[in-house]
Amino acid sequence: MSFSISTLLVRNLHDVCGENDPARRRVAINEMFTEECVVYEPKGVTRARDEFNRSAAAIKAGHPYFRCRVSLLRQATLSYR
């Protein structure tokens, strides 16, 4: 399955980092990342899905009410006559 970079970023925020349900988080990780994935985080590097899942679970456990909200800026186009 192929995703755009913007889709991966948003899904990672919502479906991985923001997901409380471990089973749903794992499904999202399996859909978006290869088994040999390498994820660079502020506190280090995680390798493989299992390690990334553990890392995301630890982050979520420390911040159970964390929610991401992505806001998109719309570009206004002005016409002059």
N, C-alpha and C positions, 0 to 999 in steps of 0.2 A: 504494500500500500504506500502511496506517495502523498506527502502533504507539503504545502507551501511553508516557508519559514514563519510567516505571520501566524498561520494556523497552528504550527507546532508551539510557538511561543504562548499563544493564548490557551491552547489545550494544556500545556505544561502548567501554567498558572492555575487554571480552573480544575482540571481533571486529575492532576498529580498533587501539586502543592496545596491546593484548596480542598481536596477530597477527604472527608472524614471516614468513609467506608473503605477499609483495607482491600476488600475484594474488587471494588470498582476502581480504586487507584491502581491495583495490579493489572487489571484489564487495560486501562489506559496506557500504562507503561509498556505492556506487551504490544499494543497496537502501534505505538509511536517510536519505540526504540528497538534496535537490534539487540541480540543477546550479548554482544561484545561492546555495547555502547560505553562511551567515556563521557562523563558529565563533569564539567568544571564548575565548582561551587566556591563561594568566598572562603570557606574553611578547608578546602582541599579538593581532591579529585576522587570521584567514584567511578568504579569500573563494573560493568555488567548490570543487568536488570535487577538482580537480587540485592546488590549493594545499594543501588539507586533507590529501590523500594524501601529499604531499611532507613536510608538517609531521609527520604521524604516523610516516612512515618515518625521519625524522631523530631523533625521540624514541626510536624503537625501536632505531636504530643506536647511540645513546648508552647505551642500557640494554637489551642483548639478552636478558638473563635476567629482565626485569621480568614479573611475573605479577600480575594483580589477583585478589583473592578477595573476593567480596561475601558478607558474613554477615548473615543476617536475624535480628533479635531476635523471638522469639515472645512474645506477651503472654499471661501466665497469668491466668486468670479464677478467682477464689476465690469459693466459695459459703459463706455463713454461714447456719446454721439457728437 
